Amino acid sequence: MVDNRLILITLLVKLGVAAAVASALARSRTFQRLLFAEHRRHGQTAALLAFFLVPLTLGVWVRTTVPNFLAADISFETVILLGLLLGPGWAVLGGVVLAAPAVLHHEYLALPFNALLGLAAGALSWFVEREEIWSFTPFIDLSLYRWVRRNLRKPRVDRQILMLFLIAAFEICREWVARNLPHKTGPRRLFALNTGVLGLQWMVWLCAPMVVGIALKVWNALRIEITLEEQKRMLLEARLDALQRQINPHFLFNTLNSIASLVRVKPELAREMTVKLANILRALLKDHDSYVPLREELSFTDDYLDIEVVRFGADKLRVEKEIDPRTLEVLVPSILLQPLIENSIKHGLEPRIHGGTVTLRSRMEGDRIRIEVADDGVGMGNRPTSALPRTGAGIGMKNVKERLEVLYGNQAQFSVVSNPGRGTLVSIEIPTNLG
């Protein structure tokens, strides 16, 4: 029989070993991907099983070879975890592998016991909901009032308490087998902590669900964190998609209005503008990433500017470009420039009798790219970009500003400088390294 003081130390160290192993496994991206996958192929499940078995089988071997290092062996709790997370078949296989060092140490009952334990834990996983497994804790609600109130309102089986008692019952069975089926002339046939003191033995029995609960708590915290990050990503994508959809109808309405004004007066020009519009719509409707090379973005704006030049006349709308060739392959948000150009033409140049010039510039500044859209129109007065209205002259700029915030956070800079009668300059500075 093991010294009682050693058993107390063993139980404490065992909890630490469980937390350390669970945390170490959780650091692996591959382990995370395999553990939290909705559906796994057999090869993926085998790989996940290997994550458990490699370090924990070594722990069983250490326990059988190093005197008084009993806490290294958490194979019992591991088989239960495998049953709950992977099902009975994989739990039986894992139990057999974990029993190998013990069998070599003449603990011949370890193999059949682990196999039966894997079947029982796997059967339990069929009865308990997945979320109840992840939320399992050995620290149950001891309020009798709350328990009675819950069950009077909606009688049900408390699966959390069921899991707690079944895991403790499995540990009691192991201890009973180890105590009642000893080898008369040699080593014991099954490893278990037997104290001979009822109070201390209760601590041994309850240690098993605590070890299982610690591992599940560590992984569930990680699972919740990953879920929240995924929800945040989906929310940003939805917001970006909403902003994208806000641009397209606005642009389409203005372009169709321009075409309608030319159908009777200049049908050839109207036809040319329709072809240009078709090119733009084709680019808008096809699937594309949130980012495109600046070269592709400029090609998109060229079609839009061609339409506007036809509508205003080449003598009233002039376009100048100062594009650094190094910037052409830099990835930028798709449909970044068109709202700004539209804003410059409609609210800067159109009110002027003699029109004006729109200038596009790009240049590299270290590991960042600066893009500017300038016009020499009527201007909009000095005001901070945070005060841009959502209608009229500010809608295009406000939209682009919000998209930059979604995609880059505080890494993007967006500024507007406008002087009445002299024009407006919109400047964007974003990092070139998206990683």
C-alpha angles and dihedrals in degrees: 000000000000119000110263094230089054089051092054091050090045093054092050093046090046091059089050092049091051092051093046095049093045091049093046092051091047090060091067113092090205091054091049092050093048097042096049098038114126091217127019131193118227091258091053092048090050089052090050090049089053090057088060099039103047098063098028097049086053087054091056090050091050091051092053095047106033115067117239094001094118096142092072089074111080094146092124093059091041092058089051091050091049090051093049096044105031106023135246100298096055091040091056091049091048091047091053092051092046090051094055097089090044092051090050085054089056095258090134097170092061093083099051092039093052091047093052091044090053091052092049094047091046090051089051090055089059091055098044123068117246094242090051089056092051092046094047115135130170089218098088126187105266094191105118090191094058091044092052092045093052094048096043090054095045116001112218144145111270099226094186091061089041091056091048094052095041093052089048089047091053089053091049089052091051092050091047093051092047091049099043101038103049124156106252097210104026147018122330118277097224130027118236136140109254115182105169088220113102097211093049091043089057088057090052091051093049094045091073097062089043092056090048090046093050093054093046091047092053093049095041091054088053091046091053091048092051090047092052091049090050092049090049090051092049091048091052091048091050091049091048091049090051091052090048091052089050091060100049101058090044092054094041093053094052094046095048089048089055092049092049091055091056102041095093100028101043110009094172091055090045089053091049091050090049090055090049090049090051089054090051094048091048089055091046096048098048119088112263139162125259087253130052133174113271088241090063092045091053090050089054093050091048090066090049092048091048088057092049094046089054090048096047099030127246091264093058102038118047125179124204127183130199101179122169106222089220090065098055096089096041113116115243132171111282117254090015101138104036096073090049093048091047090051092050093050099042100040102023110035106019094067089055116088094218097040118219148214134302114204126197119197135177132176140160120250107186108295092345134079124222119205123186134190112192135175134181094220134123094295128219104243128257115298135138119265090241088066095055110131123236093231135048119008096359104052096088094046093043090052094050091046092054092048090052090051091052094048102037108015110202093346092083125076121205121181136170124200116183132170123190110254094004104070143247133281120201114192127191125188120185136163118262093213108076093184 
